[in-house]
Amino acid sequence: MNASGDCLVDYVGRFESFNQAVQLATQRIGMQCNEIPHLNASDISWHSLLDQESCEWIADIYKEDIIAFGYKPEDAFCVKG
């Protein structure tokens, strides 16, 4: 995003669908990519490592990005029950 709020790229992949995003991006530039292995996976959700105040602080800092990419602050960064 530039200062005017315009997206400067033609594709933005999402972490939630990382393998599909990488496959689409590499196809667009004429390459092929097999599934990317998930190394060093953890059983701990990062949500559980942050308290409510930290989540709200992060959501405030990245508010413009969260909105620009179609996320809701409460879904993206707040502690899950």
Secondary structure as UniProt FT lines:
FT   TURN            3..4
FT   HELIX           15..17
FT   HELIX           18..28
FT   TURN            29..30
FT   TURN            39..40
FT   HELIX           46..49
FT   HELIX           52..61
FT   HELIX           63..68
FT   TURN            69..70
FT   HELIX           73..76
//
